Amino acid sequence: MTNFTALADQAERAIREVFSPTPLQRNEYLSALYGAEIWLKREDLSPVRSYKLRGAFNAMRKFSDKKAFVCASAGNHAQGVAFMCRQLQVNGIIFMPVTTPQQKIQKTQIFGGGFVEIRLTGDYFDDCLHTAKAFCKEKGFNFLSPFDDEDIIIGQASVGVEIKQQLGSNPDHIILPVGGGGLSAGVTSYFENECTYTLVEPVGGACLREALINGKPTKLDTVNTFADGAAVGKIGEKTFSRLRNIGLANVITIPEDRICISMLNMLNIEGIVLEPAGALAVDALQDLGQAIKGRRVVCVTSGGNFDFERLPEVKERAQRFAGLKKYLILRMPQRPGALKEFLNLLGPDDDITRFEYLKKSARNFGSILIGIETKSPDSFNEFFGQLKEAGFTYSDITNDKALSQFI
């Protein structure tokens, strides 16, 4: 047994003072879909609906000085720290990006009760982290890194300890989401070479992939905050030192819009509520194909702190990625009957979800912004052919990044 393994085992035993092991559930739907034995490690069912409580607990219990604790977080680490502040009866000051979903801010306040103060600062996590560290240094308080700390990493490794206990042996394959790397560094360090791994990042926050390419942690130029639990601009130094040999082939990046399809499937089919980062491991299954056939695979569903006010956006993103919804700029002849001719081209499964007449000054033509939803992406191929044959000019702006911000 390595020293890290022993420390992870100790952390797992100590965590039982706070909460019971999260469930490890075989999922029949996913198992049948992918021809494998798929298990979900339900970190979305922890007391704070994410695995972050583990690292916060393990780090905070080791401080002999119980001065105020300070952390920076997009939400889940904040909730873990807030929960432990209340548990230990110590004060906490939590810095969160201004863009953090309101649901996570409210839950952090509830978990911390009167022991925590929340300060919103910066649009991105890295801005928030810089401010929190500067404040902590100025005041001499205890800083709790969201991921780049050995005690945090060991605490997150308790996920692996529970997986092994609950399965009765090692899994064949583990799929882990990556933000700053605390969970993935902890679990892979615990199992070492006893199983294979797939680490998953959102395309807009692929900081591990960037670090592996460059051989060192490298700050991303931009970060997409949609999968806020994994939207980190630079992987940690300590976490990367444990992940540098993972191999680029074992790291998958997934478009944010595709994650939405898995979120909706898990909600509608299984009744499981996952946040975008929490659905990364499940979404990656479709990329692994023959690599997992017949194998025992564990997907860590890392968080379920989802604000249902975001559900319309998730549905919109999922439909657009699946090719079931498109937005067009249509050049409409300004003559009687032109609109009726266009409408007659729509099929029985086509539904207009948006219609805006954009320009009325042109003498012969007007421009229309139109959104169309259908049941099969193949319907659009037939529809576009009919548009061309009928002489209608159009532009498909569905994937135009600039215009999509306004539709």
C-alpha positions as CSV (number, residue, x, y, z in Angstrom):
1,M,0.0,0.0,0.0
2,T,1.4,3.4,-1.0
3,N,1.4,6.3,1.4
4,F,-1.2,8.1,-0.8
5,T,-3.5,5.0,-0.6
6,A,-3.2,4.9,3.1
7,L,-4.0,8.6,3.4
8,A,-7.0,8.3,1.2
9,D,-8.3,5.3,3.3
10,Q,-7.8,7.5,6.4
11,A,-9.7,10.4,4.8
12,E,-12.6,8.1,3.8
13,R,-12.9,6.7,7.4
14,A,-12.8,10.3,8.8
15,I,-15.5,11.5,6.4
16,R,-18.0,9.0,7.9
17,E,-18.2,11.5,10.7
18,V,-20.0,13.9,8.3
19,F,-21.9,11.7,5.8
20,S,-22.5,8.2,4.6
21,P,-21.0,6.9,1.3
22,T,-22.7,8.1,-1.8
23,P,-24.4,5.3,-3.8
24,L,-22.7,3.3,-6.5
25,Q,-25.6,2.2,-8.8
26,R,-25.6,0.0,-11.8
27,N,-27.5,1.7,-14.5
28,E,-29.5,-0.7,-16.7
29,Y,-30.4,1.9,-19.4
30,L,-26.7,2.9,-20.0
31,S,-25.5,-0.7,-19.7
32,A,-27.9,-1.9,-22.4
33,L,-27.1,1.1,-24.6
34,Y,-23.3,0.6,-24.6
35,G,-23.0,-3.2,-24.1
36,A,-21.1,-2.8,-20.9
37,E,-21.6,-2.9,-17.1
38,I,-22.1,0.8,-16.4
39,W,-22.1,2.0,-12.8
40,L,-22.8,5.6,-11.6
41,K,-20.9,6.9,-8.6
42,R,-23.6,9.3,-7.4
43,E,-21.6,12.2,-6.0
44,D,-24.7,14.3,-7.0
45,L,-26.3,12.7,-3.9
46,S,-23.8,13.9,-1.3
47,P,-25.2,16.4,1.3
48,V,-24.0,19.3,-0.9
49,R,-24.9,17.5,-4.2
50,S,-21.2,17.3,-5.3
51,Y,-18.0,15.5,-4.3
52,K,-16.4,18.8,-3.2
53,L,-17.4,18.3,0.4
54,R,-14.8,15.6,0.6
55,G,-11.8,17.7,-0.1
56,A,-13.1,20.6,2.0
57,F,-13.6,18.3,5.0
58,N,-10.2,16.7,4.7
59,A,-8.3,20.0,4.4
60,M,-10.3,21.9,7.1
61,R,-10.0,19.1,9.7
62,K,-6.2,19.3,9.6
63,F,-6.0,23.0,10.5
64,S,-5.0,23.5,14.1
65,D,-5.6,27.2,13.7
66,K,-9.4,27.8,13.3
67,K,-9.1,31.3,12.0
68,A,-11.5,32.2,9.3
69,F,-11.4,30.1,6.2
70,V,-11.3,31.7,2.7
71,C,-12.1,30.0,-0.6
72,A,-12.8,30.8,-4.2
73,S,-15.4,28.8,-6.1
74,A,-17.8,28.7,-9.0
75,G,-20.2,27.0,-6.6
76,N,-19.6,23.4,-5.5
77,H,-16.3,23.9,-3.6
78,A,-18.1,26.9,-2.0
79,Q,-20.9,24.7,-0.8
80,G,-18.5,22.1,0.6
81,V,-16.6,24.8,2.5
82,A,-19.8,26.4,3.8
83,F,-21.1,23.1,5.0
84,M,-17.9,22.4,6.9
85,C,-17.8,25.9,8.4
86,R,-21.2,25.3,9.9
87,Q,-20.1,21.8,11.0
88,L,-16.9,23.1,12.7
89,Q,-18.5,26.3,13.9
90,V,-15.9,28.5,12.2
91,N,-16.3,31.6,10.0
92,G,-15.8,31.4,6.3
93,I,-15.5,34.1,3.6
94,I,-16.4,32.7,0.1
95,F,-15.5,34.5,-3.1
96,M,-17.7,33.5,-6.1
97,P,-17.7,34.8,-9.7
98,V,-20.5,37.2,-10.5
99,T,-21.6,34.7,-13.2
100,T,-22.3,31.9,-10.7
101,P,-25.8,30.5,-11.0
102,Q,-28.1,32.0,-8.4
103,Q,-29.1,28.5,-7.2
104,K,-25.5,27.8,-6.1
105,I,-25.2,31.1,-4.4
106,Q,-28.4,30.5,-2.4
107,K,-27.4,27.0,-1.5
108,T,-24.0,28.1,-0.3
109,Q,-25.6,30.6,2.1
110,I,-28.0,28.0,3.3
111,F,-25.3,25.4,4.0
112,G,-23.1,28.0,5.8
113,G,-25.9,29.6,7.8
114,G,-24.5,32.5,9.8
115,F,-21.0,31.3,9.6
116,V,-20.2,32.4,6.0
117,E,-20.0,35.6,4.1
118,I,-20.3,35.5,0.3
119,R,-18.5,38.0,-1.9
120,L,-19.2,38.1,-5.7
121,T,-16.2,39.2,-7.7
122,G,-15.0,38.8,-11.3
123,D,-16.6,37.3,-14.3
124,Y,-14.4,34.2,-14.4
125,F,-13.2,31.7,-11.7
126,D,-9.5,32.7,-12.2
127,D,-10.3,36.4,-11.5
128,C,-12.2,35.3,-8.4
129,L,-9.3,33.0,-7.3
130,H,-6.8,35.8,-7.6
131,T,-8.9,38.2,-5.5
132,A,-9.5,35.5,-2.8
133,K,-5.8,34.7,-2.5
134,A,-4.9,38.4,-2.2
135,F,-7.5,39.0,0.5
136,C,-6.4,35.9,2.4
137,K,-2.8,37.0,2.4
138,E,-3.7,40.5,3.5
139,K,-5.8,39.2,6.5
140,G,-3.8,36.2,7.4
141,F,-6.7,33.8,7.1
142,N,-6.7,30.1,6.1
143,F,-7.0,29.7,2.3
144,L,-8.7,26.6,0.9
145,S,-7.7,25.8,-2.7
146,P,-10.6,24.3,-4.7
147,F,-8.3,21.7,-6.1
148,D,-4.5,22.5,-6.0
149,D,-3.8,21.2,-2.5
150,E,-2.6,17.8,-1.4
151,D,-5.2,17.5,1.4
152,I,-7.9,18.4,-1.1
153,I,-6.7,15.8,-3.5
154,I,-6.6,13.2,-0.8
155,G,-10.1,14.1,0.3
156,Q,-11.4,13.7,-3.3
157,A,-9.6,10.3,-3.5
158,S,-12.1,9.0,-1.0
159,V,-14.4,8.7,-4.0
160,G,-12.1,5.9,-5.3
161,V,-11.9,4.3,-1.9
162,E,-15.7,4.0,-1.8
163,I,-15.9,2.7,-5.4
164,K,-13.5,-0.2,-4.5
165,Q,-15.4,-1.0,-1.3
166,Q,-18.8,-0.9,-3.0
167,L,-17.8,-3.0,-6.0
168,G,-15.7,-5.4,-3.9
169,S,-12.8,-5.0,-6.4
170,N,-11.4,-2.6,-8.9
171,P,-13.4,-1.4,-11.8
172,D,-12.1,-2.1,-15.3
173,H,-12.5,1.5,-16.4
174,I,-13.3,4.8,-14.6
175,I,-14.6,8.0,-16.3
176,L,-13.9,11.2,-14.5
177,P,-14.7,14.9,-15.2
178,V,-11.9,17.4,-15.0
179,G,-12.0,21.0,-13.9
180,G,-9.0,21.9,-11.9
181,G,-8.0,18.3,-11.5
182,G,-8.6,17.5,-7.8
183,L,-11.0,14.6,-8.3
184,S,-9.2,13.1,-11.3
185,A,-5.8,13.4,-9.6
186,G,-7.1,11.9,-6.4
187,V,-8.9,8.9,-7.9
188,T,-6.2,8.1,-10.5
189,S,-3.5,8.3,-7.8
190,Y,-5.5,6.0,-5.6
191,F,-6.0,3.3,-8.2
192,E,-2.7,3.9,-10.0
193,N,-2.3,1.3,-12.7
194,E,-5.1,-1.0,-11.5
195,C,-7.6,0.1,-14.1
196,T,-7.9,2.3,-17.2
197,Y,-9.1,5.9,-17.2
198,T,-10.9,8.4,-19.4
199,L,-10.7,12.0,-18.3
200,V,-13.4,14.4,-19.7
201,E,-13.3,18.1,-20.1
202,P,-15.7,20.6,-21.8
203,V,-14.3,22.1,-25.0
204,G,-14.4,25.6,-23.5
205,G,-12.4,24.6,-20.4
206,A,-9.9,22.0,-21.7
207,C,-7.1,23.0,-19.3
208,L,-5.7,19.5,-18.8
209,R,-5.5,18.9,-22.5
210,E,-3.7,22.2,-23.0
211,A,-1.3,21.3,-20.2
212,L,-0.5,17.9,-21.6
213,I,0.2,19.4,-25.0
214,N,2.6,22.1,-23.5
215,G,4.1,19.9,-20.8
216,K,3.0,22.3,-18.1
217,P,-0.1,24.1,-16.7
218,T,-1.0,26.7,-19.3
219,K,-3.7,29.4,-19.0
220,L,-6.4,29.2,-21.6
221,D,-7.1,32.3,-23.6
222,T,-10.8,32.1,-23.1
223,V,-13.1,29.9,-20.9
224,N,-16.7,28.9,-21.7
225,T,-18.5,29.1,-18.3
226,F,-21.6,27.0,-19.3
227,A,-20.2,23.9,-17.6
228,D,-19.3,26.1,-14.6
229,G,-18.2,23.2,-12.4
230,A,-15.4,22.4,-14.9
231,A,-14.8,25.8,-16.3
232,V,-11.2,26.3,-15.2
233,G,-8.7,28.3,-17.2
234,K,-5.5,26.7,-15.8
235,I,-5.1,23.3,-14.2
236,G,-3.4,23.2,-10.8
237,E,0.4,22.6,-10.4
238,K,-0.1,19.8,-7.9
239,T,-2.9,18.2,-9.8
240,F,-1.0,18.3,-13.0
241,S,2.0,16.7,-11.4
242,R,-0.2,13.7,-10.7
243,L,-1.9,13.7,-14.2
244,R,1.0,14.5,-16.5
245,N,1.5,10.8,-17.4
246,I,-2.2,10.1,-18.0
247,G,-1.7,10.3,-21.8
248,L,-3.4,12.6,-24.2
249,A,-5.3,9.7,-25.8
250,N,-7.1,9.2,-22.5
251,V,-8.5,12.8,-22.4
252,I,-11.7,13.6,-24.2
253,T,-13.1,17.1,-24.8
254,I,-16.9,17.4,-25.3
255,P,-18.8,20.4,-26.8
256,E,-21.0,22.1,-24.2
257,D,-24.1,21.7,-26.4
258,R,-23.7,18.0,-26.6
259,I,-23.5,17.7,-22.8
260,C,-27.0,19.1,-22.8
261,I,-28.3,16.0,-24.6
262,S,-27.0,13.7,-21.8
263,M,-28.4,16.0,-19.1
264,L,-31.9,15.8,-20.7
265,N,-31.6,12.0,-21.3
266,M,-30.6,11.4,-17.6
267,L,-33.4,13.7,-16.4
268,N,-36.2,12.4,-18.7
269,I,-35.3,8.7,-18.8
270,E,-33.7,8.1,-15.4
271,G,-35.0,11.0,-13.3
272,I,-31.4,12.0,-12.4
273,V,-30.7,15.7,-12.1
274,L,-27.1,16.6,-13.2
275,E,-25.4,19.9,-13.7
276,P,-23.4,20.3,-16.9
277,A,-20.0,19.2,-15.3
278,G,-21.8,16.4,-13.6
279,A,-22.9,14.9,-16.9
280,L,-19.5,14.9,-18.5
281,A,-18.6,11.3,-17.6
282,V,-22.0,9.9,-18.8
283,D,-21.7,11.9,-22.0
284,A,-18.2,10.5,-22.7
285,L,-19.6,6.9,-23.0
286,Q,-20.6,7.5,-26.6
287,D,-17.0,8.2,-27.6
288,L,-15.5,5.1,-26.1
289,G,-17.2,2.4,-28.3
290,Q,-15.4,-0.9,-28.4
291,A,-13.0,0.2,-25.6
292,I,-15.7,-0.4,-23.0
293,K,-17.7,-3.3,-24.5
294,G,-18.2,-6.0,-21.9
295,R,-16.3,-4.1,-19.3
296,R,-17.2,-2.9,-15.8
297,V,-17.2,0.9,-16.1
298,V,-17.7,3.5,-13.4
299,C,-18.9,7.0,-14.4
300,V,-18.5,9.6,-11.6
301,T,-21.5,11.9,-11.7
302,S,-19.7,14.7,-10.0
303,G,-22.5,17.2,-9.2
304,G,-26.3,17.8,-9.4
305,N,-26.5,21.5,-8.5
306,F,-28.6,22.5,-11.5
307,D,-30.7,25.6,-11.6
308,F,-34.0,24.6,-13.4
309,E,-34.3,28.2,-14.7
310,R,-31.5,27.1,-17.1
311,L,-33.6,24.2,-18.4
312,P,-34.9,26.1,-21.5
313,E,-31.3,27.0,-22.4
314,V,-30.2,23.3,-22.0
315,K,-33.1,22.1,-24.2
316,E,-32.2,24.8,-26.8
317,R,-28.6,23.8,-26.9
318,A,-29.4,20.1,-27.1
319,Q,-31.8,20.5,-30.0
320,R,-29.4,22.6,-32.0
321,F,-26.5,20.2,-31.5
322,A,-28.7,17.3,-32.5
323,G,-29.8,19.1,-35.6
324,L,-33.5,19.3,-34.5
325,K,-33.6,23.0,-34.4
326,K,-32.3,25.6,-36.8
327,Y,-32.4,29.4,-37.3
328,L,-32.6,30.9,-40.8
329,I,-32.5,34.3,-42.3
330,L,-35.0,34.0,-45.1
331,R,-35.2,36.4,-48.1
332,M,-39.0,36.7,-48.6
333,P,-40.4,38.3,-51.9
334,Q,-42.7,41.1,-51.0
335,R,-45.8,39.9,-53.0
336,P,-49.1,38.4,-52.1
337,G,-49.0,34.7,-51.4
338,A,-45.2,34.5,-50.8
339,L,-45.5,33.6,-47.1
340,K,-48.2,31.0,-47.8
341,E,-45.9,29.4,-50.4
342,F,-43.2,29.2,-47.8
343,L,-45.4,27.7,-45.1
344,N,-46.7,25.0,-47.5
345,L,-43.1,23.7,-47.8
346,L,-43.0,22.8,-44.0
347,G,-43.6,19.1,-43.2
348,P,-46.1,17.7,-40.7
349,D,-43.3,17.4,-38.0
350,D,-42.0,20.9,-38.6
351,D,-42.8,23.6,-36.1
352,I,-42.1,27.4,-36.3
353,T,-40.7,28.5,-32.9
354,R,-39.7,32.0,-33.8
355,F,-40.7,34.4,-36.6
356,E,-39.5,38.0,-36.9
357,Y,-39.8,40.3,-39.9
358,L,-36.5,42.2,-39.8
359,K,-36.7,44.6,-42.7
360,K,-39.6,46.4,-44.3
361,S,-37.9,49.1,-46.3
362,A,-36.7,47.0,-49.2
363,R,-39.0,47.4,-52.3
364,N,-38.9,43.8,-53.5
365,F,-37.7,41.6,-50.7
366,G,-37.9,41.5,-46.9
367,S,-35.8,39.5,-44.4
368,I,-37.3,37.1,-41.9
369,L,-35.6,35.5,-38.9
370,I,-37.2,32.2,-38.4
371,G,-36.7,29.3,-36.0
372,I,-37.8,25.8,-37.0
373,E,-38.0,22.7,-34.8
374,T,-38.5,19.2,-36.1
375,K,-38.4,15.6,-35.0
376,S,-35.6,14.3,-37.3
377,P,-32.5,16.1,-38.6
378,D,-33.2,14.5,-42.0
379,S,-36.3,16.6,-42.3
380,F,-34.1,19.7,-42.8
381,N,-32.3,18.2,-45.8
382,E,-35.6,17.7,-47.6
383,F,-36.9,21.1,-46.5
384,F,-33.8,23.0,-47.7
385,G,-34.0,21.2,-51.1
386,Q,-37.6,22.4,-51.4
387,L,-36.6,26.0,-50.5
388,K,-34.0,26.0,-53.2
389,E,-36.4,24.5,-55.8
390,A,-39.0,27.1,-54.9
391,G,-36.5,29.9,-55.4
392,F,-36.3,31.1,-51.8
393,T,-32.9,32.4,-50.7
394,Y,-31.8,31.7,-47.1
395,S,-28.9,31.6,-44.7
396,D,-28.5,29.0,-42.0
397,I,-27.3,30.9,-38.9
398,T,-27.7,28.2,-36.4
399,N,-24.0,27.7,-35.7
400,D,-22.9,31.3,-36.3
401,K,-21.2,32.1,-33.0
402,A,-21.7,35.8,-33.3
403,L,-25.4,35.7,-34.2
404,S,-26.3,32.9,-31.9
405,Q,-25.7,35.2,-28.9
406,F,-28.8,37.1,-30.0
407,I,-31.1,34.3,-30.8
